[in-house]
Amino acid sequence: MTKGRRMRPKWAGSTAVIAALCAWLALGTAPAASAQTSDISIQDITRLKGQGSDRLWGMGLVFGLPGSGDSSKVRPKARQLAQLLEHAGNPIPGIEEALDTKSVAIVMVTARLPEESVVAGDEFHLRVSTMYDAKSLDGGELFLTPMRGSSPTDPWIYAFGAGPISPDGSGVSTVGRVSNGCRVIREIKKPVVDNFGVVTLQVRENFASATTTTLLANLINQDRQGLRTDGAPPIARAMDDRSVVVEIPDEELVNPIRFIADLQKIRFDASLLSIRPRIVINERAGVITITGNVVIRPSVVASGSLVVTTTEPEIPATLDNPLITQSNSTTVSTTADERAGAQAQALLDAMRRLEVPVQQQIEIFKNLQESSALSVPLEYM
């Protein structure tokens, strides 16, 4: 009887083989993504009302480009450059003199701030992208750029951006990143306690459900009752599937931040949560995020760039005369019983162990969606 040996995929560096992945999925016995429970805190799944991620933006100039900047057709570049030279005490007769340079590009600059308050001196990363016909930002440096708030009616400058541009990992040369290039000059406060001494916990989208908010309200009330012996009324109430309002006790209003910190540190078993199944793909950054129990129904997937090499010696087998065959596809399948479907998170983990390129992982999930094999639709960001 002839025996064959299956070798590693051509991208391998892992000791695992693609055959193991196929057999694992064919059995429909993928290990549960949430088989192990963990202890988490209220802070891990909520944010405080009043907090939230903000963005700053600005329009700036990138200098030092090796002939890859905006062309002479881009008159806004010339006007902005002429104004800059004038402010520097070196005015030019007309903007025509600034048209010929291709070492400069007008760019859009954005910065994403954290959910919490920020103060003067904080630094954040910048994202820089071309606005006109510049071919590349590689090798350029962002000149001092004022950064404004997202509201068109907000007159304040909150930060300045500047620094050398580096690739952002997307492979697109007209987009770049300035590490810690945004320096805050005006604080942005985000008060979380209203005029009635109430703080609202907002459950993050992945965990949103009436079950979750009810659980959190009960945990807070139980924690509070453990400190009281006078039968005080509950302080927390679930308002909907996203919000839990908490009335800060009068004796705690002197130092509400300490009360909120203690509130957020309450811990519980993560297995009590009901997590919404999602697959979120960020193609630019090459990131796949899976939450909850996403199931792969019975399916077969072929990936065009996947190459598996097998060696099958003929009978009689000799080392000098093996039969080499190559295939540019492989099967990924589950059992015929939908109830025995594999879990998407376990598939993703297996592909990562096999060192399958991220873009190929994304294509496999796209193929699964096209064949209606995923229990949830793909989401993109």
N, C-alpha and C positions, 0 to 999 in steps of 0.2 A: 504494500500500500504506500502510495506516495505521500510524503509529508511536506508541507510548505512552511517557510519561515516568513513572517511579516515583519518588515523593517520599519523604522521610524519615518514620519513624514519629513519632507525635505527641510522644513523650518526647525526641526527638532533640535533639542539641546536638553530635552527632558527624557527621562528613562521610560516614561509611559508611552504607549502606542495607541493609535487611533482605534485599533480593534477593541481595546478595552472600553473606550467610550461607546462604541456601537453596541457591544454586548451589554453594557450597563444599562443603556437606554432601552434596548430590546426587551430586557427583563422587566422594565417598568418598575424597578425597585430603587429609584433614586432616593438618596438620603434626604430627609426633610430639611429644608433650609432653616426652619426654626425648631429643630429637634431639641436643641438645648435652650432652656429658659435662662434669662439673665435678670439681674436686679438693676433697675433703672430708677431715675428720679423724675419728679414732675417737671423739672427744668429741661430734661432731655426731649420732651414731647410738646412743650408749650412755649409761647412767648408772651410777654406782657403787652396788653393793649396800650398803644402809644408808641411802642417800639416797632421797628420795621426797617428793612434795608432801603437805603436811599442811594441815589446816584447823583454825581456831580458831572458837569460837562463843560467843555470849552472848545474853542477853535484856535489852533496854534500853527506854528511853522516848524518844520523839521529841516535842519541844516546838515551839510556834510555829505549829501548823497552823491555818489560817483556817476553823475550824468543820468540818474534814474528819476529825477524829480519832475515836477510839473513842466509842461512844455510852454513855449512862448504864447500859446493861445489862451492860457489861463490868466486873464487880466486881474482877477481878484488877488492872485498871488503877488502880482506886481504892486498893486495898491497897498496891500498889507506890508510888503517889504519896504516900500517907499515910506510909509508911516513909521515903521520901526527905525529906519535910518534917520528920519527927521527927529524922532524922540532921542536918538543917540547923539544928536548934535552934528549929524552928517547928512543934511538934506540934499536931494538930487533935483534937477530942474523938472523932470517929468517921469511918469511911471514907465515910459518906454525904455529907460535905461535899466529897469529891473526885469524886463521881459525875457531877456536872452538867457539868463542863468537857469541851468537845469539841476543845480545842486540843492534846490529848495522845493519843498512841497507843503501845500496847505493840508492840514489834517484835522480830523475830529478826535477829540480826546475825552474819554469817559473814565470815571472811577466809581466803583461800587463800595459803599460804606457799610459797616456792620449794623446790626439791628439796634445796638445800644447807642447811648450818647457818645459823641466824639468831642475832644477838646483840642485846643491849639497845640500844635506840635505832633499830633498823631500823623502817621505816614501810611499810605496805602498804595497798592499797585495801580498802574494806569494801563488802559487799552487805547492804542493809537491806530487809526485807519485813514487811508487816503480819501480825499474828497473829490479830486479831479482825475487827471490822467497820468499821475506819477506811476512808474512801473514797479518800483520797489522802495521800501524804507530801510533795507539792510544797510547798516553802517551809518545811519543818520542819528542825530541827536535832537530831541525836542527842546525848543527854546521856551523860556519862562512863559507859561500859559495860565491866565486867570480861569478858575473853575467856579461855575455858578450852580445854583440849585436847579432842580428839575422843573419847578413852577415858573412859567413865563413872566409872572408878576413879581417874582422875588428879585429884588435889586442887588442883593448882597453877593460879594465874592467870598467864598468860604475856604478856598485853598488855591495854591499855585502848583502847577505841574511842570516838571523839567527832568531831563536826564537822557542817557544813551538808550537807544531802542534795541531790544533783543527779540528774537523770534518768539512767538507765543505758543508754538507747538502745533499750529494748525497746518503748517506747510504753505501758507499763503503769504507771499512776500509783501503785499500791500497792507498787511495788518501786523502790528507788533505790540510789544509790552515794555513798559518802563517799571522796573522793580522798585517799589517804595518811592515812586516818583511824584506822588501826590502828597503835599504837606499842608495840613489844615492850619488856617490862621484865625478862623472864627468858630467857636464851639457851637455844636448843634445839640441842644438839650431835648430830651424826650421824656417828659413827665408821665408817670404811670399811675399815680394816685389822683382820683378826681376830687372835686370840691366836697364830696360827701364822705370821703374816707373810704372809697371803694376801689379795689384793684381788680382787673379782669384778666383772667388767664385765657389765652386763645390757643386752642389745640392746633398743632401743625397739620397741614392738609393730609399727610399720609396716615394720620391717626384719627382723623375726624369721624366721629359717630356719637350718637346719643349714649351708647354704652360707655364710651371713653369718658365723656364729660360727667356722666353720672358716677362712674368709678372715681374720678378725681375729686368730685364734691364729697363723696363719702369718705375718702381717705383723709381729706383736709378736716372734715368734721370729727372723725374718729381721733385724729392726731390732737385736735384742740381739746376734745373732751377728756383726753388723757391728762391734760394739765389743769382741769377744772373739777371742782367738787360741788359747785353750786347749781348744777343743772342749767348752765347757760345755753341759750338757743343756738342752733347751727349758724355758722358764719358763711358757709359756702353753698351756692345753688347752681345747678346746671341750667343754663338758659336755652341752649339749643345744641346742635351737634358740634359746635366749634367753641362755645364760650362758657366759662365758669366764673361767676362773680363772687368776690370774697369781700365781706365787710370787715375792715380792720377794727379790732376792738379798741375802745376809747383809750385804754391804758397803753396801747401800742402805738398810738398816733404820734407820740413824742419822737419815736424812732421807727418810722414805717419801713425803712430800707432793711433794718434788721429783721422785722417781721416777714417781709417778702422773701428775704434770703432763707429764713427757716422754712417758709412755705415751699420754696422751690427744692429744698433738699429732702423733702419727704420721699422715701424710696418704697418701691413695690415690685412685685413679680411681673416681668414683661409679658408672661404668658397670659395674663388677664386682659391684654389689649386685643382689640380687633383691628388689624392693619389692612388697609385697602390694597389689593394686589395692583401693582403697577410695574411697567417696564419703561424707563425714561432713557432716551439716547441723546447724547451730545456728540454729534458727528465731528464738530470742529475740534473739540478737546479729546475725542476718542474715548468717551466714558459711557459705560452701560451701568445703570442702577436699577436693581430689582428689589421691590418691597412686597411683603405678603406672600401668599401661596399662589404663584402663577404656574399654571399647569400646561404641559405640552401634550396635546391630544395625539393619537396614533398618526404617524406621518413618516415620510421619507424625504430627506433633504440632500441635494447634491450641491457642492460648492466647486465652481469651475477651477479655482486656483489651488485646490487641495490635491496634492499628489502623494499617493501611497505606493510604495515599491514592494513587490513580493518576489521572492526567489523560490522557484519550484524545480529542483533538479530532476532530470528525466531518469527513467530506470534503464540501465543501472546509473545511479547518481555519481557524478564526478565533480571534483572541485574546478576542473578546467573547462567544463562545458555545462554551466547552469543555464536554465531558461529564465530570462529576466523579463518581467512584464511591469508596465506602469499604468496607473489609472489616475485620471484627473478628477475623480469624484469619489465620494464615499457615502454610505447611507447612515442616516440618523433616524432611528425608528423606535416606537413604543409598541406595546402589545395591542392586540385588536380590541381590548377592553378599555373603554374610555376611563373607567374608574381607576385604572392602574396607570394613568398618565404620569410621565416623569415631571420633575419640577424644573422650572426654567433656571432658578438660581444654581441648582446642582449642575445643570448643563453648562452654565457660564463658568462655574468653578472648574469643571473638567477641561474646558477649552483653554482656560488660563494655565492650568497645569501642563497642558500639551504645548503651551507657547504659541497657540494659534494667533496670528496678527489681529489687532483690535478691529480693523476694517472688515476682516473676514468674519469675525464674530458678529458684527453688525449686519452683514449681508445674510448670514445664516438666520438671524432673528427676523429679518425682512422676509426671507423666503418662508419661514414658518407662519408669519402673519398672512402672506398672500395665499397660503394654502389653508387658512382658517384653522391652524393648528394651535394657536395661542388662546388662552382663556381670556386675555385682555388685549386691547389694541395697543400698539406701540405709541409712545408719546415722545415728542422731540422738543429740545430746548436749544 
